[in-house]
Amino acid sequence: MSRPSQTVILDRNSPPMMFNAGEGFRYEKLPEGTRVIYPPGPVEPLADPNVAIERALLEPLEMEPLHELLFPGMKLTIAFDDLSLPLPPMQKPDIRQLVIEKVVEKARAKGVEDIHLIAALGLHRRMTPWELRRCLGDRIFNQFHPDRLYNYDAEDEEGNVKIGETERGEEVTVSRRVAESDLLVYVNINYIPMDGGHKSVHTGLAPYSSIRHHHTPETLRNTRSLMDPHNSAMHASIDRMGRLFDEHVKVFHIETTLNNAAFPQLFDFMARPEHEWGPVTKANFLINHTSTQRLPWKVSHKIFQSLVAPHRMTSVQAGATEPVHRKTLEECYEQQLVPVEGQADVLLLGVPYLGPYNVYSIMNPLLVYNLLLGYLFNLYRGRPLVREGGVLIGTHPMYERFHEVHHPSYIDLYNEVLPETSDVYEIAHRYEEKYANDPWYRTLYRNSYAYHGAHPFTVLYWAAHALDHLGDAIVVGANPNAASRMGLKRADTVAEALEMAKDVVGPSPQITYMHIPPLFMCEVS
């Protein structure tokens, strides 16, 4: 069980609060009466992950044990989540390696020869050979790569096949290899409740022609919240696709959950309440705070991108997609859900250096926008932590920096589209199809390590609900040009941003600081 979460009301003697601000930190005094919500501590991990995996494969939910589904001459496909999670990347051995080694072992014992492993990228960039090896380990990599261990290709016309359409006309197209398999084993790491379930297949093994149905501004505006699938229009669309898909392909789903031990000891101050900092933690913070201010950006960037997390597995369940995911969500909420009384007028958040789309890459302005207004705003179940018409304040320098290999379509959208409009509905209507079908972006997606041409549009759409709900959004420390281009306000300090917020919510706002990372979510009564 996790330790009780800590909600603290600041008084005049409270220490300044630490804010993540990209690849650096802010340390600011907050007004007396500010409510600070800290994450719960790590849930106790499984004593022996390998034993737990074995038990899950032998005692699946609403399906036969895995070994009974395997037979000589069958076509077996094992798909797995790509490098976009967990965050930061986990210490070796990765959970995907542990699970897939067990699955392959059982398949070999049953005489299965035709085994393919597919990184479920969807519209994300391809994983490099080094990234695949790190994720799956030397034994699996050496045995299967490159012919039978490879990245999903959403732009391979022959490699994808249409299964059908849902009752609402949503096209269900997936990898041909998957569709023609006798069994698909999907290996998932459920880092946040948004992921897993039918979403694994229908964003990871599906092309743009399918993804375009559930990644729209209108669908995401009605997704309340991303972390609460039962109140998510996006998940409703994906679930319709998944149920149709399950009529044609047998899927054995394996999902795992992690605790929130996200940072090595040198960075443990990010997860500790400031009033619990001892001499060692204070020294760690001061060293890192000073270093990130003085070191050249490329050095700080390299340090942060090299961090690996001591995540530990807290559960593993296998079997039919929907019962497995119900159990997974229970385990996920056990680690991450925090009860909170009442909404805030102003919500403060530190925006970290890492999101799902800049692993070993660069956090560009579109990704900061996505992380703040998409992922972080949506860290709730039920209703948002900030009231309707309230103000969201994040801290991030929002530099105009881009990874030229990973994010070419982002660069063009930022320079060509956003100067004209930051309205996500207008952007979708005028530009999405053009970028999605651009032959150069297609070539870079297939043959380099670039995100798909449509991907920067989807990251903007994540913000649709927040834009509909909030009265304003302010980024502290943001590059002025970047903030303006993204349609956001900026301030130099948290104190200045709080004064700006009063123009929207009134002179005596209820202020809440959600102390992230590690990730958690709130259930507001």
C-alpha positions in Angstrom: 0.0 0.0 0.0 1.1 3.6 -0.6 1.8 6.0 2.2 -1.0 8.5 2.7 -0.8 11.4 0.3 0.0 14.8 1.8 -2.1 17.9 1.4 -0.4 20.9 3.0 -1.8 24.4 3.5 1.1 26.8 3.4 1.7 29.4 6.1 4.1 32.3 6.5 6.8 29.9 7.8 6.5 27.4 4.9 9.6 26.9 2.7 9.6 28.0 -0.9 8.3 25.4 -3.3 10.4 23.6 -6.0 8.9 23.7 -9.5 10.1 21.7 -12.4 10.8 24.0 -15.4 12.0 21.8 -18.2 15.7 20.9 -17.8 15.9 23.1 -14.8 14.1 24.2 -11.7 12.4 27.2 -10.1 12.3 27.8 -6.3 9.6 30.3 -5.3 7.7 31.3 -2.2 3.9 30.8 -2.7 1.2 32.8 -0.9 0.0 31.9 2.5 -3.1 29.6 2.2 -1.9 27.9 -1.0 -2.9 24.2 -1.0 0.0 21.9 -2.0 -0.9 18.4 -3.0 1.9 15.9 -3.0 1.9 12.5 -4.7 1.5 9.3 -2.7 4.7 7.3 -2.1 5.5 4.2 -4.1 3.2 1.2 -3.8 5.0 -1.9 -2.6 6.4 -3.8 -5.6 5.9 -7.5 -6.5 8.4 -9.6 -4.6 9.3 -11.7 -7.7 8.1 -10.3 -11.1 9.1 -13.5 -12.9 6.9 -15.6 -10.7 4.0 -13.1 -11.1 4.4 -13.1 -14.9 4.3 -16.9 -14.9 1.2 -17.0 -12.8 -0.6 -14.4 -15.0 0.1 -16.5 -18.1 -1.1 -19.7 -16.4 -4.2 -18.1 -14.8 -5.5 -15.5 -17.3 -8.7 -13.6 -17.1 -11.5 -15.0 -19.2 -9.2 -16.8 -21.6 -7.4 -20.1 -21.7 -3.8 -20.2 -20.3 -1.3 -19.0 -22.9 0.3 -22.4 -23.5 -3.1 -23.8 -24.5 -3.4 -21.2 -27.3 0.0 -22.1 -28.8 0.5 -24.9 -31.4 3.0 -25.9 -34.1 2.5 -24.2 -37.5 0.7 -21.2 -36.0 1.4 -17.6 -36.8 2.2 -15.8 -33.5 2.7 -12.0 -33.3 3.9 -10.3 -30.1 3.4 -6.5 -30.1 4.7 -4.2 -27.4 4.5 -0.6 -26.3 7.2 1.7 -27.8 9.7 3.9 -26.0 7.1 6.6 -25.3 6.6 5.0 -21.8 7.4 4.7 -19.0 8.9 8.1 -18.1 11.8 8.2 -17.5 12.9 5.0 -19.3 13.2 2.3 -16.7 16.3 0.6 -15.4 17.2 -2.7 -17.1 15.8 -5.2 -17.3 12.8 -3.6 -18.8 9.4 -5.2 -17.9 8.8 -5.8 -21.6 11.9 -7.9 -21.8 10.8 -10.0 -18.8 7.3 -10.7 -20.2 8.4 -11.3 -23.8 11.1 -13.7 -22.8 8.4 -15.8 -21.0 6.1 -15.7 -24.0 8.8 -16.7 -26.4 9.9 -19.5 -24.1 6.4 -21.0 -24.0 6.0 -20.6 -27.7 9.2 -22.5 -28.4 8.2 -25.2 -26.0 5.0 -25.7 -28.1 6.9 -25.9 -31.4 5.9 -22.4 -32.6 8.3 -21.3 -35.3 6.6 -18.3 -37.0 7.0 -15.6 -34.4 7.2 -11.8 -35.1 7.8 -9.0 -32.6 6.4 -5.6 -33.5 7.1 -2.2 -31.7 3.6 -0.6 -31.6 4.5 2.9 -32.8 1.3 4.1 -34.5 2.3 7.5 -35.7 5.3 7.8 -33.4 8.9 7.7 -34.7 10.6 4.4 -35.3 12.7 2.9 -32.5 16.4 2.7 -33.2 18.2 -0.7 -33.0 19.8 0.5 -29.8 16.4 1.4 -28.3 14.9 -1.9 -29.3 17.9 -3.8 -27.7 17.6 -1.8 -24.5 13.9 -2.4 -24.3 14.0 -6.2 -25.0 17.4 -7.3 -24.0 20.3 -8.9 -25.9 18.8 -12.4 -26.2 15.5 -11.4 -27.8 17.2 -8.7 -30.0 19.9 -11.1 -31.3 17.4 -13.8 -32.0 14.8 -11.8 -33.9 16.2 -8.5 -35.2 15.8 -7.3 -37.9 13.6 -9.7 -39.9 11.3 -10.7 -37.2 11.7 -7.8 -34.7 10.8 -4.5 -36.3 8.8 -1.3 -36.1 5.2 -1.0 -37.1 4.8 1.0 -40.3 1.6 3.0 -40.6 2.5 4.0 -44.2 3.0 0.5 -45.6 0.0 0.2 -47.9 0.5 -3.6 -48.4 1.4 -4.1 -44.7 -2.0 -2.8 -43.4 -5.5 -4.2 -44.0 -8.9 -2.9 -43.3 -11.0 -5.1 -40.9 -14.2 -3.2 -41.3 -16.1 -0.2 -39.9 -17.8 0.4 -36.6 -21.5 1.2 -36.4 -20.5 4.9 -36.4 -18.4 4.6 -39.6 -15.0 4.5 -37.9 -12.5 2.6 -40.1 -10.7 -0.2 -38.4 -7.4 -0.9 -40.2 -4.5 -2.7 -38.6 -1.2 -4.3 -39.4 -1.7 -7.1 -41.9 0.7 -9.3 -40.0 -1.5 -8.8 -36.9 -4.7 -9.4 -38.8 -3.5 -12.6 -40.3 -2.0 -14.0 -37.1 -3.6 -17.0 -35.2 -2.8 -15.1 -32.0 -1.7 -11.5 -31.1 0.0 -11.2 -27.7 0.1 -7.6 -26.7 2.6 -6.6 -24.0 1.7 -3.3 -22.3 3.2 -1.1 -19.5 0.4 0.9 -18.0 2.2 4.0 -16.9 -1.1 6.1 -16.8 -4.7 5.0 -17.0 -5.1 6.6 -20.4 -3.1 3.8 -22.0 -3.7 0.1 -22.3 -6.9 -1.8 -23.2 -8.1 -1.5 -26.8 -6.1 1.7 -27.2 -2.8 -0.4 -27.4 -3.8 -1.9 -30.7 -5.8 1.0 -32.2 -3.2 3.6 -31.7 -0.1 1.4 -31.8 -0.8 -0.9 -34.7 -3.1 1.3 -36.7 -2.5 3.8 -39.5 -3.7 7.4 -39.8 -6.9 6.3 -41.6 -8.1 4.8 -38.3 -6.4 7.1 -35.8 -8.0 10.1 -37.4 -11.4 9.1 -36.1 -10.6 9.3 -32.4 -7.8 11.9 -32.4 -9.9 15.0 -33.4 -10.4 18.3 -31.6 -14.1 17.6 -31.1 -13.5 14.1 -29.7 -10.8 15.3 -27.3 -12.9 18.2 -26.2 -15.5 15.7 -25.1 -12.9 13.5 -23.4 -13.3 14.2 -19.7 -10.8 13.1 -18.7 -8.0 11.3 -20.6 -7.2 9.5 -17.3 -10.8 8.4 -16.8 -11.7 6.1 -19.8 -15.3 5.8 -18.7 -15.8 9.5 -19.3 -13.7 9.7 -22.5 -15.1 10.1 -26.0 -11.7 9.1 -27.4 -11.8 5.8 -25.5 -15.4 5.2 -26.5 -14.4 5.4 -30.1 -11.3 3.2 -29.6 -13.4 0.6 -27.7 -15.9 0.4 -30.6 -12.9 -0.4 -32.9 -11.5 -2.9 -30.4 -14.7 -4.9 -30.1 -15.0 -5.2 -33.9 -11.3 -6.1 -34.1 -11.7 -8.9 -31.5 -14.3 -10.5 -33.7 -11.6 -11.2 -36.2 -8.3 -11.6 -34.3 -7.7 -13.5 -31.1 -5.8 -11.2 -28.6 -4.1 -12.3 -25.4 -3.4 -9.1 -23.6 -0.7 -8.7 -20.9 -0.7 -5.5 -18.9 1.6 -4.4 -16.1 1.6 -1.5 -13.7 4.5 0.3 -12.1 5.0 2.1 -8.8 6.1 5.8 -9.0 9.7 5.4 -8.0 10.6 7.6 -10.9 14.0 9.1 -10.1 17.4 8.0 -8.9 18.6 9.1 -5.5 20.5 12.2 -6.8 17.2 13.6 -8.0 15.0 12.4 -5.2 14.1 16.0 -4.2 11.7 16.0 -7.1 9.4 13.5 -5.3 9.9 14.7 -1.7 7.8 17.3 0.1 10.0 20.4 0.8 9.3 20.2 4.5 10.8 16.7 4.6 14.1 17.7 2.9 17.0 16.8 5.0 20.6 18.0 4.5 21.4 15.5 1.8 18.2 16.3 -0.2 18.8 20.0 0.1 22.3 19.6 -1.1 21.1 17.5 -4.1 18.6 20.2 -5.0 21.1 23.0 -4.7 23.7 21.2 -6.8 21.2 20.4 -9.5 19.5 23.8 -9.4 22.9 25.7 -9.7 24.3 23.3 -12.3 21.3 23.6 -14.6 21.5 27.4 -14.5 25.2 27.5 -15.2 26.0 24.6 -17.5 25.6 24.9 -21.3 22.1 23.7 -22.4 23.5 20.8 -24.3 25.2 19.4 -21.2 22.1 19.8 -19.0 20.0 18.2 -21.8 22.4 15.2 -22.0 22.3 14.7 -18.2 18.5 14.8 -18.0 18.0 12.6 -21.0 20.3 10.0 -19.5 18.2 9.5 -16.3 16.7 6.1 -15.8 14.0 5.3 -13.3 14.0 2.7 -10.6 10.4 1.8 -11.4 9.2 -1.5 -10.0 6.3 -3.7 -11.1 3.3 -3.7 -8.9 1.0 -6.0 -10.9 0.7 -8.1 -14.0 -2.5 -9.5 -15.5 -3.2 -11.4 -18.7 -6.1 -12.6 -20.7 -9.0 -11.0 -22.6 -8.5 -7.3 -23.2 -11.4 -5.8 -21.3 -11.2 -7.8 -18.0 -7.4 -7.4 -18.0 -7.7 -3.6 -18.4 -10.3 -3.3 -15.7 -7.9 -4.9 -13.3 -5.1 -2.8 -14.6 -7.0 0.4 -14.0 -7.7 -0.6 -10.4 -4.0 -1.1 -9.8 -3.1 2.1 -11.5 -5.5 4.1 -9.4 -4.2 2.4 -6.3 -0.8 4.0 -6.9 -1.8 7.3 -8.4 -5.3 8.5 -7.2 -5.4 11.1 -4.5 -8.7 12.3 -2.9 -9.0 16.1 -2.9 -11.7 18.3 -1.4 -12.9 21.1 -3.7 -11.7 22.6 -6.9 -9.2 25.4 -7.2 -9.5 28.8 -8.9 -5.8 28.7 -9.9 -3.9 25.5 -10.5 0.0 25.6 -10.5 2.0 22.9 -12.2 5.7 22.4 -12.8 6.2 21.1 -16.3 9.0 18.5 -16.4 11.7 18.0 -19.0 10.2 14.8 -20.4 7.0 13.7 -22.1 6.1 10.7 -24.2 7.2 12.3 -27.5 10.7 13.6 -26.6 12.4 10.6 -25.1 16.1 10.9 -26.2 14.9 14.0 -28.0 14.0 17.7 -27.4 11.0 19.3 -25.7 9.8 21.7 -28.3 7.0 24.4 -27.8 4.3 22.2 -29.2 5.2 19.4 -26.7 5.3 21.8 -23.8 1.8 22.9 -24.8 0.7 19.3 -25.1 2.2 18.3 -21.7 0.6 21.2 -19.8 -2.8 21.5 -21.4 -3.2 17.9 -22.4 -1.6 15.5 -20.0 -1.1 17.5 -16.8 -4.4 19.3 -16.9 -6.1 15.9 -17.4 -4.6 14.3 -14.3 -8.0 13.8 -12.6 -10.9 11.4 -12.3 -14.4 12.8 -12.3 -13.9 16.6 -12.5 -10.9 18.8 -13.0 -8.9 20.0 -10.1 -9.2 23.6 -11.5 -12.7 25.0 -11.8 -14.4 25.9 -15.0 -13.2 29.4 -15.9 -10.2 29.0 -13.7 -6.5 29.6 -14.6 -3.8 27.1 -15.2 -0.2 28.2 -14.6 2.8 26.1 -15.7 6.6 26.7 -15.4 8.8 26.0 -18.4 11.2 28.1 -20.5 9.5 26.9 -23.7 12.6 27.4 -25.8 12.2 27.4 -29.6 14.3 24.3 -29.9 13.4 21.3 -32.1 15.0 17.9 -32.9 15.4 18.2 -36.7 15.3 14.4 -37.3 12.5 13.5 -34.9 10.1 16.4 -35.4 10.3 17.8 -39.0 6.5 18.2 -39.4 6.4 20.0 -36.0 9.0 22.5 -37.2 6.9 23.3 -40.3 3.7 23.5 -38.4 5.3 25.9 -35.9 6.7 28.1 -38.6 4.0 27.9 -41.3 0.7 27.3 -39.5 0.9 28.7 -36.0 1.8 32.2 -37.2 -1.6 32.3 -38.9 -3.7 30.7 -36.2 -3.5 28.8 -32.9 -7.1 27.7 -33.1 -7.0 23.9 -33.0 -10.3 23.5 -34.9 -9.2 25.8 -37.7 -5.8 24.1 -37.8 -7.5 20.7 -38.1 -9.8 21.8 -40.9 -7.2 23.6 -43.0 -4.0 21.7 -42.6 -4.3 18.2 -41.1 -4.9 16.3 -44.3 -2.2 18.1 -46.1 0.4 17.2 -43.5 -0.9 13.7 -43.0 -0.6 12.9 -46.8 2.6 14.8 -47.5 5.0 12.4 -49.4 8.1 13.9 -47.8 6.8 13.4 -44.2 5.8 9.9 -45.2 9.3 9.2 -46.4 10.9 10.5 -43.3 8.5 8.5 -41.1 9.3 5.3 -42.9 13.0 5.6 -43.5 14.3 7.9 -40.9 13.2 8.5 -37.2 10.6 11.1 -37.7 7.1 11.3 -36.2 4.3 11.0 -38.8 3.2 14.2 -40.6 -0.1 14.1 -38.7 1.4 13.7 -35.2 1.9 17.3 -34.3 -1.8 17.9 -34.9 -2.8 15.2 -32.5 -0.6 16.7 -29.8 -2.3 20.1 -30.2 -5.7 18.4 -30.1 -5.0 17.0 -26.6 -5.5 20.6 -25.3 -9.1 20.9 -26.7 -10.8 20.1 -23.3 -8.5 22.4 -21.3 -9.0 25.2 -23.8 -12.8 24.8 -23.5 -12.7 24.6 -19.7 -10.1 27.2 -18.6 -10.4 31.0 -18.4 -6.7 31.4 -19.1 -3.3 29.6 -19.3 0.0 31.1 -18.3 3.5 29.8 -18.7 6.1 31.2 -16.3 9.5 31.8 -17.9 8.4 31.0 -21.4 10.1 32.3 -24.5 7.9 35.3 -25.4 7.7 34.4 -29.1 6.9 30.7 -28.4 4.2 31.5 -25.8 2.6 34.0 -28.2 2.7 31.7 -31.1 1.1 28.9 -29.1 -1.7 31.2 -28.0 -0.6 31.3 -24.3 0.2 34.1 -21.9 3.6 34.3 -20.1 5.1 35.7 -16.9 8.6 36.1 -15.5 7.7 34.7 -12.1 5.0 32.6 -10.4 4.1 35.7 -8.3 3.6 37.7 -11.5 1.4 34.9 -13.0 -0.7 34.8 -9.8 -1.3 38.5 -10.1 -2.3 38.1 -13.7 -4.7 35.3 -12.8 -6.6 37.6 -10.4 -7.9 39.5 -13.4 -9.7 36.3 -14.5 -10.8 34.7 -11.2 -11.0 37.6 -8.7 -8.8 39.2 -6.0 -8.7 36.3 -3.5 -8.3 33.1 -5.5 -8.1 29.6 -4.0 -4.6 28.4 -5.2 -3.6 24.8 -5.5 -0.1 23.6 -6.4 -0.1 20.0 -7.7 3.5 18.9 -6.9 4.6 16.9 -9.9 6.6 14.7 -10.6 6.1 11.8 -10.0 2.8 11.6 -11.8 -0.5 11.2 -9.8 -4.1 12.3 -10.3 -6.8 13.8 -8.2 -10.4 12.8 -7.4 -12.2 16.0 -6.4 -15.1 15.8 -4.0 
